[in-house]
Amino acid sequence: MYEQILYDVTDRVATVTLNRPDKLNAWTSRMEAEVTAAIQAAVADDSVGAIVLTGAGRGFCAGADMSLLSDISSTGVTERHRNVSANESLGENQRQHSWLITLPKPVIAAINGPAVGLGFVIPLYCDFRFAASSAVFNVIFSRRGLIAEYGIAWILPRLIGLPKAIDLIFTSRKIDAAEALSLGLVNRVLPEEGFLAAVQAFAREVATTVSPRSLRVMKQQLYAAQSQSLDQAMDVAITEMLASLECDDFKEGVAHFLEKRAPRFTGR
């Protein structure tokens, strides 16, 4: 079914693996279509509670395949490129890669190696970013004569602050996993040995111990609040709190605590 990715569902965790290891998982239009299809399948699958995105081999993603960039450099921008970039028919937060923040399930980037250019941007739209100790990061756009692509000028300052974002975007300097952690770019740095298994264990814990309904609603709240006033965010919180008090997951949340057992959330 897939040519440039791998897809697996085990213990309520869907793992999507970019699978062009000989090219450091450089991004192609085929890969984008396959990643989109796999993640949509995970969202539609009631047995999946969390999604992990990672790369095969020693890299996460080296960015857009240089053969594609070379073609554009030689032939110029075509109408197809303009249409793909515009995506004017899509709704709010539904453009390339930013659509990840609208998913109702948590997405965890398992950054196992170099994350460069587009490979730097995509994890920014994931809910968690875990890095292997060997991972390196590089925005790279300024060194290719490009600009702050795919909404990075919006998302990166929100994650690490404007001064730090300016540093990384303007200079395109390479940083290692330790600096990425100190900047707040990643949530955790884990040993290279057993890295993916450790990330999957975290995903499995989230998928099995937390209400899917709570996660779905809170994710909407958090990202929507980035463009809301405090009063607007408070109004949403009050409405959603009252709704949660009537849902099945709230009743189960109380019951499993009182009965001292593992939760059996349904997402309703």
TABEL-V794572 format. One record per residue. N is the residue number from 1. RES is the residue in one letter. SS is DSSP state (~ for helix, > for strand, _ for the rest). OMEGA is omega as a letter, one per 40 degrees, with the letter a starting at -180 (NA if undefined). BURIAL is + if it has 24 or more other C-alpha atoms within 12 Angstrom, else -. Layout:
N_RES_SS_OMEGA_BURIAL + N_RES_SS_OMEGA_BURIAL
//
This chain:
1_M___a_- + 2_Y___i_- + 3_E___a_- + 4_Q___i_+ + 5_I_>_i_+ + 6_L_>_a_+ + 7_Y_>_a_+ + 8_D_>_i_+ + 9_V_>_i_+ + 10_T_>_i_- + 11_D___i_- + 12_R___i_+ + 13_V_>_i_+ + 14_A_>_i_+ + 15_T_>_i_+ + 16_V_>_a_+ + 17_T_>_i_+ + 18_L_>_a_+ + 19_N___i_+ + 20_R___a_+ + 21_P_~_i_+ + 22_D_~_i_- + 23_K_~_a_+ + 24_L___i_+ + 25_N___i_+ + 26_A___a_+ + 27_W_>_i_+ + 28_T___i_+ + 29_S_~_i_- + 30_R_~_i_- + 31_M_~_i_+ + 32_E_~_i_+ + 33_A_~_a_- + 34_E_~_i_+ + 35_V_~_i_+ + 36_T_~_a_+ + 37_A_~_a_- + 38_A_~_i_+ + 39_I_~_i_+ + 40_Q_~_i_+ + 41_A_~_i_- + 42_A_~_i_+ + 43_V_~_a_+ + 44_A_~_a_- + 45_D___a_- + 46_D___i_- + 47_S___a_+ + 48_V___i_+ + 49_G___a_+ + 50_A_>_a_+ + 51_I_>_i_+ + 52_V_>_i_+ + 53_L_>_a_+ + 54_T_>_a_+ + 55_G_>_i_+ + 56_A___i_+ + 57_G___a_- + 58_R___a_+ + 59_G_>_i_+ + 60_F_>_i_+ + 61_C_>_a_+ + 62_A___a_+ + 63_G___a_+ + 64_A_>_i_+ + 65_D___a_+ + 66_M_~_i_- + 67_S_~_i_- + 68_L_~_i_- + 69_L_~_i_- + 70_S_~_i_- + 71_D_~_a_- + 72_I_~_i_- + 73_S_~_a_- + 74_S_~_a_- + 75_T_~_a_- + 76_G___a_- + 77_V___i_- + 78_T___i_- + 79_E_~_i_- + 80_R_~_i_- + 81_H_~_a_- + 82_R_~_a_- + 83_N_~_i_- + 84_V_~_a_- + 85_S_~_a_- + 86_A_~_a_- + 87_N___a_- + 88_E___a_- + 89_S___a_- + 90_L___i_- + 91_G___a_- + 92_E___i_- + 93_N___i_+ + 94_Q___i_- + 95_R___a_- + 96_Q___i_+ + 97_H___i_+ + 98_S_~_i_+ + 99_W_~_i_+ + 100_L_~_a_+ + 101_I_~_i_+ + 102_T_~_a_+ + 103_L___a_+ + 104_P___i_+ + 105_K___a_+ + 106_P_>_i_+ + 107_V_>_a_+ + 108_I_>_i_+ + 109_A_>_i_+ + 110_A_>_a_+ + 111_I_>_a_+ + 112_N___a_+ + 113_G___a_+ + 114_P_>_i_+ + 115_A_>_a_+ + 116_V_>_i_+ + 117_G___i_+ + 118_L_~_i_+ + 119_G_~_i_+ + 120_F_~_a_+ + 121_V_~_a_+ + 122_I_~_i_+ + 123_P_~_i_+ + 124_L_~_i_+ + 125_Y___i_+ + 126_C___a_+ + 127_D___i_+ + 128_F_>_i_+ + 129_R_>_i_+ + 130_F_>_a_+ + 131_A_>_i_+ + 132_A_>_a_+ + 133_S___a_+ + 134_S___a_+ + 135_A___i_+ + 136_V_>_a_+ + 137_F_>_i_+ + 138_N_>_i_+ + 139_V___i_+ + 140_I___a_+ + 141_F_~_a_+ + 142_S_~_i_- + 143_R_~_i_- + 144_R_~_a_- + 145_G___a_- + 146_L___a_- + 147_I___i_- + 148_A___a_+ + 149_E___i_+ + 150_Y___i_+ + 151_G___a_+ + 152_I_~_i_+ + 153_A_~_i_+ + 154_W_~_a_+ + 155_I_~_a_+ + 156_L_~_i_+ + 157_P_~_i_+ + 158_R_~_a_+ + 159_L_~_a_+ + 160_I_~_a_+ + 161_G___a_- + 162_L_~_a_- + 163_P_~_a_- + 164_K_~_i_+ + 165_A_~_i_+ + 166_I_~_i_- + 167_D_~_a_- + 168_L_~_a_+ + 169_I_~_a_+ + 170_F_~_a_+ + 171_T_~_a_- + 172_S___i_+ + 173_R___a_+ + 174_K___i_+ + 175_I_>_i_+ + 176_D_>_a_+ + 177_A_~_a_+ + 178_A_~_i_+ + 179_E_~_i_+ + 180_A_~_i_+ + 181_L_~_a_+ + 182_S_~_i_- + 183_L_~_a_+ + 184_G___a_+ + 185_L___i_+ + 186_V___a_+ + 187_N___a_+ + 188_R_>_i_+ + 189_V_>_a_+ + 190_L_>_i_+ + 191_P___a_- + 192_E___i_+ + 193_E___i_- + 194_G___a_- + 195_F_~_a_+ + 196_L_~_i_+ + 197_A_~_i_- + 198_A_~_i_+ + 199_V_~_i_+ + 200_Q_~_i_+ + 201_A_~_i_+ + 202_F_~_i_+ + 203_A_~_a_+ + 204_R_~_i_+ + 205_E_~_i_- + 206_V_~_a_+ + 207_A_~_a_+ + 208_T_~_a_+ + 209_T_~_a_+ + 210_V___i_+ + 211_S___i_+ + 212_P_~_i_+ + 213_R_~_i_+ + 214_S_~_i_+ + 215_L_~_a_+ + 216_R_~_a_+ + 217_V_~_a_+ + 218_M_~_i_+ + 219_K_~_i_+ + 220_Q_~_a_+ + 221_Q_~_a_+ + 222_L_~_a_- + 223_Y_~_i_+ + 224_A_~_a_- + 225_A_~_a_- + 226_Q_~_i_- + 227_S_~_i_- + 228_Q___i_- + 229_S___i_- + 230_L_~_i_- + 231_D_~_i_- + 232_Q_~_i_- + 233_A_~_i_- + 234_M_~_i_- + 235_D_~_i_- + 236_V_~_a_- + 237_A_~_a_- + 238_I_~_i_- + 239_T_~_a_- + 240_E_~_i_- + 241_M_~_i_- + 242_L_~_i_- + 243_A_~_a_- + 244_S_~_a_+ + 245_L___a_- + 246_E___a_- + 247_C___a_- + 248_D_~_a_- + 249_D_~_i_+ + 250_F_~_i_+ + 251_K_~_i_- + 252_E_~_i_+ + 253_G_~_i_+ + 254_V_~_a_- + 255_A_~_a_- + 256_H_~_i_- + 257_F_~_a_- + 258_L_~_a_- + 259_E___i_- + 260_K___i_- + 261_R___i_- + 262_A___a_- + 263_P___i_+ + 264_R___a_+ + 265_F___i_+ + 266_T___a_+ + 267_G___i_+ + 268_R___NA_-
//
